[in-house]
Amino acid sequence: MPGPGLSGRPGGAPAWQLSTPVALLLFNRPDTTARVFEAIRAARPPHLLVVADGPRPDRPGEEELCRRARAILDGVDWPCRVDTCFSEANLGCRTRISSGLNWVFSKVETAIVLEDDCLPHPSFFRYCEELLARYRDDERVMAISGTSFHFGRRFGPSSYCASRYPHVWGWASWRRAWKRYDVAMSRWPELRDQEDWLPRVHQRRWVRQYWREMFEETWSGRMDTWDYQLSFACQAHQGLSLTPSVNLIQNIGFGPAGTRTHRRNRFAEMPVEAMAFPLVHPPELRRQADADEATENLQYLANSLPVRLQRAWWKVQRVAGSWARRRASGRR
């Protein structure tokens, strides 16, 4: 029986089949890699590109873990071209993933990208492939995200909305968009020193402060990461990322072995849902400001004073409403 989002077509026509290349980024976690690989295996992409970092010399046993993670590729048992870009030395998150994606997009025009801890729902692949085709020539759209951090909240009837924030727990893009990516963030000093640039991008003061700090930390090299550079590219080019109306990715990598996900939080292993097809497209593609504000409050500004005050006010309203209902009920 076809999986969710992969139903057969009328008249006995074959079920939908993935034709987009898939890039898998892995390191030293054979357990999570095996689960993500099985999801890729079920989707049967015709082209698999695998990027792997090498072991750190001061971590006993890591060389064996890296070897076992790479050996999972021996399970490719469908017609598939497999290309690998393995580093024997440890390059670190920033250099390995950015250079690996440079390699991926030098080989293919489009790719669906999964890291070794990002477990996709089966319908994720079709969702990405259809939007890659639809927005192939739309320079505004720079990424297609598989993660929704809205916990079931929807922002209209469409299957996805446009955001300024690219979420990279399972995503897809084009070579034409990746060309705008610069791991060194060379334009940051120039834009940082323009007093009106961040205020034009972000109207909320606390949001501006957050991104100024993150971009400065990333540009200076104090943060070993590759994904804030993608956020910077989207903001610098007024680009859009497409966010699904339902969450299609579970991050199964929270724990001591995680690179940046050492402690479990509300985003660990978020529930996933099937994307319904045919996709419902927005009548006009423009940034969904209320969805972005919800993302900012939940993901970026969860501990900031304005958000804490807003939550406290909502709690006061809930308690007051409950008290009023009980009092009214007691009078009857």
VOGU-3710 file (C-alpha; in Angstrom, 3 decimals, decimal comma):
1> mpgpglsgrp> 0,000/0,000/0,000  1,379/3,477/-0,840  2,594/5,496/2,132  1,026/8,767/3,296  1,228/11,425/0,612  2,243/8,815/-1,984  -1,149/7,514/-3,034  -1,611/5,884/-6,414  -3,146/7,814/-9,287  -6,507/7,136/-10,922
11> ggapawqlst> -6,722/4,497/-13,622  -4,045/2,268/-12,135  -1,214/4,707/-12,910  1,911/4,150/-10,799  2,250/5,972/-7,497  4,300/9,128/-7,310  8,057/8,527/-7,435  10,804/10,843/-6,211  13,113/12,182/-8,934  15,022/14,871/-6,980
21> pvalllfnrp> 18,551/14,170/-5,663  18,866/13,789/-1,891  21,892/14,977/0,107  22,650/13,257/3,412  25,007/14,962/5,881  26,458/12,631/8,486  29,179/12,372/11,107  29,485/10,023/14,075  25,992/8,774/14,936  25,280/5,439/13,264
31> dttarvfeai> 22,062/4,992/15,287  20,300/8,127/14,046  21,932/7,838/10,617  20,384/4,383/10,185  16,878/5,718/10,880  17,236/8,645/8,488  18,751/6,367/5,848  15,732/4,029/6,082  13,436/6,993/5,364  15,569/7,867/2,327
41> raarpphllv> 15,599/4,215/1,260  11,787/4,151/1,346  11,703/7,246/-0,900  14,174/5,678/-3,397  15,847/8,803/-4,802  17,700/8,254/-8,088  20,752/10,156/-6,822  22,155/10,197/-3,282  24,966/12,566/-2,347  26,600/11,910/1,019
51> vadgprpdrp> 28,795/14,339/2,950  30,687/13,127/6,032  33,060/14,755/8,482  36,072/12,934/9,916  36,708/11,947/13,534  38,192/14,277/16,109  41,629/13,036/17,183  40,983/13,634/20,892  37,775/11,557/21,017  38,507/7,865/21,650
61> geeelcrrar> 36,196/5,595/19,688  34,948/8,287/17,340  36,817/6,892/14,338  34,859/3,650/14,680  31,563/5,529/15,018  32,319/7,476/11,841  33,176/4,242/10,032  29,914/2,618/11,117  27,879/5,629/10,060  29,437/5,593/6,592
71> aildgvdwpc> 28,969/1,815/6,295  25,182/2,304/6,451  25,401/3,378/2,801  26,041/-0,260/1,938  22,280/-0,635/2,363  21,522/1,137/-0,927  19,515/-1,572/-2,715  17,554/0,400/-5,304  18,661/1,918/-8,634  20,607/4,917/-7,369
81> rvdtcfsean> 23,745/6,840/-8,194  25,721/7,376/-4,981  28,349/10,132/-4,749  30,384/10,663/-1,595  32,405/13,536/-0,192  34,152/12,142/2,885  36,720/14,030/4,932  39,330/11,969/6,735  40,229/14,900/9,013  37,697/16,638/11,233
91> lgcrtrissg> 36,684/19,958/9,674  34,004/20,959/12,182  30,375/21,876/11,664  30,935/25,242/9,951  33,494/24,120/7,381  32,311/20,565/6,728  28,651/21,316/6,093  29,230/24,516/4,113  31,937/22,933/1,944  29,845/19,796/1,601
101> lnwvfskvet> 26,839/21,738/0,363  29,089/23,659/-2,029  30,044/20,247/-3,421  26,400/19,098/-3,583  25,237/22,143/-5,536  28,240/21,967/-7,848  26,920/18,564/-8,936  23,133/19,081/-9,014  20,748/21,953/-9,705  18,327/21,009/-6,916
111> aivleddclp> 18,630/18,919/-3,774  16,644/17,797/-0,754  18,949/18,014/2,272  18,796/15,891/5,422  21,213/15,746/8,330  21,779/12,494/10,179  19,345/13,395/12,965  16,468/14,822/10,911  13,877/12,103/10,389  11,360/12,995/7,668
121> hpsffrycee> 7,735/12,022/7,275  7,321/10,146/3,957  5,309/13,029/2,462  8,235/15,428/3,034  9,920/14,325/-0,192  6,941/14,959/-2,448  6,238/18,283/-0,729  9,814/19,409/-1,452  9,846/18,130/-5,023  6,602/19,849/-6,011
131> llaryrdder> 7,681/23,189/-4,546  11,162/22,919/-6,074  9,468/22,666/-9,463  6,890/25,390/-8,804  9,376/28,016/-7,581  12,394/26,976/-9,649  12,624/30,360/-11,386  11,304/32,560/-8,559  14,411/34,336/-7,288  12,605/35,420/-4,130
141> vmaisgtsfh> 12,355/31,857/-2,840  15,665/30,597/-1,466  14,700/27,528/0,547  11,905/25,058/1,258  11,730/23,999/4,894  10,249/20,763/6,205  9,965/21,895/9,828  7,147/23,868/11,370  7,742/25,180/14,885  4,119/26,268/15,271
151> fgrrfgpssy> 2,889/23,113/17,074  -0,268/22,665/15,021  -1,156/26,335/14,635  -2,042/27,182/11,036  -1,969/30,554/9,305  -4,622/30,114/6,640  -5,822/27,314/4,364  -2,630/26,956/2,291  -0,273/23,991/2,588  2,635/26,323/3,350
161> casryphvwg> 3,449/29,958/3,985  6,350/32,231/3,109  8,790/33,218/5,834  12,058/35,114/6,130  13,429/32,271/8,252  14,906/29,133/6,624  14,621/26,135/8,958  17,232/23,521/8,111  15,978/20,421/9,900  15,135/18,904/6,529
171> waswrrawkr> 15,037/21,381/3,665  15,527/21,791/-0,071  16,971/24,398/-2,406  18,414/25,249/-5,790  21,924/25,967/-7,014  20,787/29,480/-7,997  19,836/30,197/-4,346  22,894/28,533/-2,808  25,113/30,870/-4,855  23,993/33,633/-2,489
181> ydvamsrwpe> 25,335/31,735/0,512  28,630/32,961/1,973  29,991/31,056/4,954  32,257/34,014/5,825  29,326/36,489/5,837  31,530/39,030/4,053  28,729/41,603/3,777  27,902/41,647/7,479  30,277/44,468/8,536  28,921/46,690/5,760
191> lrdqedwlpr> 25,254/45,985/6,566  25,850/46,052/10,331  27,232/49,558/10,071  24,235/50,795/8,102  22,023/52,120/10,874  18,807/51,542/8,945  19,407/48,014/7,606  18,331/45,850/10,558  15,419/48,191/11,449  14,171/47,851/7,861
201> vhqrrwvrqy> 14,334/44,051/8,079  13,025/43,701/11,661  10,591/46,163/13,160  10,730/44,619/16,661  13,637/45,877/18,746  14,251/42,594/20,581  14,312/40,699/17,280  16,896/43,132/15,884  19,009/42,646/18,988  18,826/38,851/18,688
211> wremfeetws> 19,918/38,784/15,051  22,635/41,397/15,569  24,156/39,206/18,287  23,806/35,962/16,298  25,247/37,441/13,114  28,154/39,015/14,994  28,962/35,751/16,800  28,816/33,795/13,544  30,809/36,293/11,474  33,546/36,532/14,132
221> grmdtwdyql> 33,955/32,741/14,178  33,088/32,454/17,860  30,156/30,230/16,883  31,019/27,077/14,927  27,951/26,913/12,727  26,863/27,064/9,107  23,118/27,797/9,264  23,039/31,367/10,578  24,871/32,246/7,375  21,861/30,947/5,441
231> sfacqahqgl> 19,551/33,116/7,550  21,828/36,063/6,847  21,741/35,377/3,102  17,925/35,302/3,156  17,697/38,547/5,099  20,402/40,310/3,084  18,689/39,379/-0,206  15,101/39,793/1,061  14,636/36,115/0,319  11,813/33,827/1,355
241> sltpsvnliq> 11,684/30,318/2,750  8,562/28,165/2,525  7,297/26,705/5,826  4,837/23,790/5,805  1,454/24,037/7,514  2,225/20,762/9,318  5,508/19,587/10,755  7,263/17,077/8,486  10,546/16,559/10,385  11,437/15,014/13,738
251> nigfgpagtr> 14,810/15,907/15,187  15,950/12,663/16,831  19,415/13,939/17,726  18,857/15,660/21,066  21,242/14,368/23,698  24,932/14,350/24,687  26,062/13,367/21,171  24,277/16,308/19,527  26,397/19,106/18,078  24,064/21,917/19,184
261> thrrnrfaem> 21,195/19,921/20,699  22,750/18,657/23,931  19,654/19,106/26,098  16,122/18,048/25,279  13,580/20,815/24,923  10,154/21,336/23,383  11,601/20,983/19,869  12,994/17,486/20,435  11,145/14,836/18,410  8,182/17,079/17,615
271> pveamafplv> 5,176/15,134/16,254  4,914/14,903/12,470  1,848/14,804/10,224  1,237/13,795/6,635  1,134/16,625/4,115  -2,115/16,464/2,138  -1,975/16,419/-1,653  -2,672/18,110/-3,948  -0,949/21,033/-2,287  -3,017/24,140/-1,654
281> hppelrrqad> -0,969/27,100/-2,855  -1,414/30,634/-1,507  -3,138/32,929/-4,041  -0,232/35,357/-3,699  3,195/34,511/-2,304  4,232/37,049/0,268  5,748/36,825/3,717  3,324/35,711/6,428  4,191/38,290/9,086  2,053/36,778/11,869
291> adeatenlqy> 3,644/33,358/11,338  7,110/34,904/11,526  6,177/36,736/14,721  4,998/33,454/16,246  8,303/31,825/15,253  10,257/34,695/16,792  8,347/34,477/20,064  8,666/30,721/20,375  12,059/29,967/18,922  14,266/33,052/19,076
301> lanslpvrlq> 12,886/35,194/21,882  11,483/32,600/24,264  13,363/34,080/27,245  13,247/37,766/26,328  11,474/40,223/28,619  8,694/41,252/26,168  7,727/37,642/25,489  7,813/36,735/29,199  5,576/39,719/29,955  3,215/38,754/27,128
311> rawwkvqrva> 2,964/35,197/28,450  2,351/36,494/31,981  -0,462/38,713/30,677  -2,030/35,782/28,812  -1,875/33,740/32,051  -3,561/36,550/33,987  -6,297/36,666/31,338  -6,822/32,887/31,497  -6,992/32,867/35,298  -9,347/35,867/35,363
321> gswarrrasg> -11,580/34,299/32,720  -11,717/30,997/34,607  -12,542/32,793/37,863  -15,300/34,798/36,165  -16,839/31,638/34,664  -16,808/29,843/38,010  -18,379/32,843/39,725  -21,063/33,146/37,058  -21,777/29,427/37,288  -22,110/29,657/41,084
331> rr> -24,730/32,357/40,791  -27,021/30,180/38,684
//
